[in-house]
Amino acid sequence: MIKRIGHLHVLTDETVQNRFSHLEIAERAIDGGADTIQFREKRKGAGELIEIAGAIHRMCLERDVPLIVDDRVDVALAVDADGVHLGRNDLPIAVARELLGPDKIIGGTASTLEEAIAAQNDGADYIGFGHIYPTASKRKPGDPKGPEALREICEALTIPVVAIGGIDTENYRAVLNAGAWGFAVIASVCAAPDPARAARTFREGIDEEFRRKS
């Protein structure tokens, strides 16, 4: 089975904005060209998470876009999502793989080369590396990594690297030029005046960069 690791991951969020629900953000992001939706919600209980994730997954199935659930393997299993993204304090990747099976997508967060290699060895399908630039969407320890550290990670791994943290329409091309397979955004789409238009700007730039490289 060929797993679909998207170039433009949009994380749904109701904390950096309160105009749109998770489902509405996902719909608008896909309208603009997002090829992966990641459901991210830290505040709700399991039942509500499953209800929201289920609605997003049904929409993603209709639009043929993978849904990744942030942190919660149980929620991903409950709605048969396409995969999960796991942080360093979440369920270990190797355990998640046993629970989800070989066909689901598992992304692993890394902020160092050692963490990235360990996640790859544990069975991750892609690495979310960062934070690349300063970001207010999530509290991050340490200084931003920058494009050169990202380049080192991309050259060292054999699986796709998705850059995370502080990526916007002014700096995303540097991320792609450093070798990233793609990148993940929160506020740059969710909090934009027009989320679909913001996603479309990224999508057009991604397509242009990959055409140039081919």
C-alpha positions in Angstrom: 0.0 0.0 0.0 1.3 3.4 -1.0 0.8 5.9 1.9 -0.2 9.4 1.0 2.0 11.8 2.8 0.8 15.3 1.8 2.8 18.4 1.0 0.4 20.8 2.7 -0.7 19.7 6.2 -3.3 22.1 7.7 -4.0 21.6 11.4 -7.5 22.5 12.5 -7.6 24.7 15.6 -10.2 26.6 17.6 -7.8 28.4 19.9 -6.0 30.7 17.5 -9.4 31.7 16.1 -13.0 31.3 17.0 -14.8 32.0 13.7 -14.8 28.5 12.4 -15.2 25.0 13.8 -12.7 22.2 13.1 -14.9 20.9 10.3 -15.3 24.3 8.7 -11.5 24.9 8.8 -10.9 21.5 7.3 -13.4 22.2 4.5 -11.9 25.6 3.7 -8.4 24.3 3.8 -9.3 21.5 1.3 -11.0 24.1 -0.9 -7.7 25.9 -1.1 -5.6 22.8 -1.8 -4.6 21.2 1.5 -3.7 17.6 0.8 -3.6 16.5 4.5 -5.9 17.6 7.3 -4.7 17.1 10.9 -7.3 17.3 13.6 -5.8 19.0 16.6 -7.8 19.5 19.8 -6.4 19.4 23.3 -9.3 20.5 25.5 -12.2 18.1 24.8 -13.1 14.7 26.1 -12.9 11.5 24.1 -16.6 11.3 23.2 -16.6 14.8 21.8 -13.3 14.3 20.0 -14.7 11.2 18.3 -17.8 13.0 17.2 -15.8 15.9 15.7 -13.2 13.6 14.1 -15.9 11.4 12.6 -17.5 14.4 10.9 -14.2 15.6 9.6 -13.3 12.1 8.4 -16.6 11.7 6.5 -15.9 15.0 4.7 -12.3 14.0 4.0 -13.4 10.7 2.5 -15.8 12.6 0.2 -12.9 15.0 -0.8 -10.3 12.2 -1.0 -7.9 13.9 1.5 -6.2 11.9 4.3 -7.2 12.8 7.9 -4.5 12.6 10.6 -5.5 12.8 14.3 -3.0 14.6 16.5 -1.9 12.7 19.6 -4.9 10.4 20.1 -4.5 6.9 18.8 -7.9 5.9 20.4 -9.7 8.6 18.5 -8.0 7.7 15.2 -9.1 4.0 15.8 -12.6 5.0 16.7 -13.2 6.9 13.4 -10.9 4.8 11.2 -8.8 7.9 10.4 -5.9 7.6 8.0 -3.4 8.0 10.7 -2.0 9.8 13.7 0.7 12.3 14.5 2.5 11.6 17.8 4.6 13.9 19.9 7.5 12.9 22.2 5.2 12.5 25.2 2.4 10.6 23.4 2.1 6.9 22.9 5.3 5.4 21.5 5.4 5.1 17.8 6.2 1.3 18.0 3.2 0.7 20.2 1.0 2.8 18.0 2.1 0.8 15.0 1.1 -2.4 16.7 -2.4 -1.0 17.4 -3.0 0.7 14.1 -1.4 -1.9 11.8 0.9 -1.5 8.9 -1.3 0.5 6.6 -2.1 3.6 8.7 0.1 6.7 8.5 2.1 7.5 11.6 4.0 10.8 11.9 6.5 11.5 14.7 7.6 14.8 16.1 11.3 15.5 16.3 13.4 18.5 17.3 16.8 16.9 16.9 18.5 14.6 14.5 18.7 11.8 17.1 15.0 12.0 17.8 14.2 12.0 14.0 16.4 8.9 13.4 14.8 7.1 16.4 11.3 7.9 15.2 12.2 6.6 11.7 13.6 3.4 13.2 10.5 3.0 15.3 8.3 2.9 12.2 7.2 6.5 11.6 6.1 7.2 8.0 7.2 10.8 8.2 8.8 13.2 10.6 7.4 16.5 11.7 10.6 18.5 12.4 10.7 21.9 14.1 10.0 24.4 15.2 11.6 26.0 12.2 10.7 29.6 12.9 9.3 31.5 16.0 5.6 30.5 16.6 2.9 31.6 18.9 0.5 28.7 18.0 2.2 26.3 20.4 4.5 26.7 23.3 7.9 25.5 22.2 11.1 24.9 24.2 14.4 26.0 22.8 15.3 28.3 19.9 13.9 27.9 16.3 15.8 25.4 14.3 15.9 27.3 11.0 16.2 26.0 7.4 19.8 24.7 7.7 19.0 22.3 10.6 16.0 21.2 8.5 18.3 20.5 5.6 20.5 18.3 7.8 17.5 16.3 8.8 16.2 15.9 5.3 19.5 14.7 4.1 19.9 12.2 6.9 16.5 10.5 6.7 14.9 8.1 4.2 11.3 9.1 5.0 9.6 12.4 4.2 10.2 15.4 6.5 7.3 17.8 7.1 8.5 21.1 8.6 6.5 22.6 11.5 6.5 25.8 13.4 6.1 29.4 12.3 5.7 28.8 8.6 3.9 31.4 6.6 3.6 32.8 3.1 6.8 34.7 3.5 9.1 31.9 4.5 7.7 28.6 3.2 9.8 28.5 0.1 12.9 28.4 2.1 11.5 25.3 3.9 10.9 23.5 0.6 14.3 24.6 -0.7 15.9 23.0 2.3 14.6 19.7 1.2 11.3 19.3 3.1 8.7 17.1 1.6 6.1 19.6 2.9 5.1 21.6 5.8 2.3 21.9 8.4 0.6 25.2 9.4 -1.9 26.3 11.9 -2.4 30.0 12.3 -1.3 30.8 8.8 -4.5 29.2 7.5 -6.8 29.0 10.5 -6.4 32.6 11.5 -6.1 34.0 8.0 -8.9 36.4 6.9 -9.8 33.8 4.2 -8.5 30.3 5.1 -9.2 28.9 1.7 -7.3 31.7 0.0 -4.4 31.3 2.4 -4.2 27.5 1.7 -4.4 28.2 -2.0 -1.4 30.5 -1.8 0.6 27.8 -0.2 -0.7 25.2 -2.7 0.2 27.2 -5.7 3.7 27.9 -4.4 4.3 24.2 -3.5 3.2 23.1 -7.0 5.5 25.7 -8.5 8.5 24.6 -6.4 8.0 20.9 -7.2 7.6 21.6 -10.9 10.8 23.6 -10.8 12.7 20.7 -9.2 11.4 18.1 -11.5 
